[in-house]
Amino acid sequence: MCELCMKHGAGGKWYLNARHYSNEIVEKYNLRDFLMEQYTNFEQMQVRPVMGFNGVGLGYRVRIPIIGRIIKGFAERMLTSTNPPTNPFRAEGHIGQVVPLEDAVAILEHCAAEPIIEKNCMCRFMSRGIEEACCINFGVMSEIIDKLPRFIPEKEKYHLTRREAVERITAHNKKGYIGTIWFGPFPYINNLCSCASPECAGIRPRVDYGIKSIFKAEYVIEAHADKCTGCRACISLCQFGALSWSWTLKRVIVDQEKCYGCGVCRHACKHGALSLIPRDSFPGFDGEY
């Protein structure tokens, strides 16, 4: 179990704790006004300075030895903060985790507060100008998006039943998109995203700069040598480079150091050669998130 699970999941996975989705949190922290301000001015967030830093030129500064460590440390403390939300333009208390399809379905079936919607992904829009509805929101976030037309898909039905939401997240996952869940801000959960690298603003800081902007899943992939036929279809579906072909062994092998446990590679395998196992049961990876 990751640290978030032990602190906020009552001994279980933090994102399966229904309390974090409750309207009680919305009222306690006045999140209707907070989130409306945040998403009304969403495009400005990455260029607004926080403690003197913003996303412009981040890559260069992070690679400077001392300054880079300071930036990483500050960013991770801010993202994992459990302080009450106060500033819509700080990513304070906005940490996420990769989730496999099974956990995403459990969230939608048992935890997510209604109403449930699917909005356009702003990461894709801001990086490539593409409007694609693949981010599922719930609770008060759904009410706010109704008032912000640029997030609303033009063609797709975006108010969803729980069953429809499960169908959408399943389709995205099979397409190769990575399921992620987010505090936004702590202690409220309102986002279940289908992410793709390099567009995802939540995944890239970790992949590119080593900033823990998102935690790896509670699982890692295990490859079963006796079932691998060598088709290699799974390799192209892994966005983290964790799968590779061994010419010596004549099968696909897994680099668990790189594996985020999203499980999407399983959709490419017709022979059940890939399965998820709990991360903390894999030797050497207990607590490595």
Secondary structure, DSSP 8 states (H G I E B T S, - for coil): --HHHHHHSTTS-GGG-GGGG-HHHHHHTTHHHHHHHHHHTGGGTTTS-BTTB-STTHHHHHTSHHHHHHHHHHHHHHHT--S----TTS-TT--EEE--HHHHHHIIIII--SSEEEEE-HHHHHHH----EEEEEETHHHHHHTT-GGGS-SSS--EE-HHHHHHHHHHHHHHT-EEEEEESSTT-EEEEEEE-TTT-TTTHHHHHH---SEE--SEEEEE-GGG--S--TTGGG-TTS-EEEETTTTEEEE-TTT-----GGGGG-SS--EEEEEGGGSTT-TT--
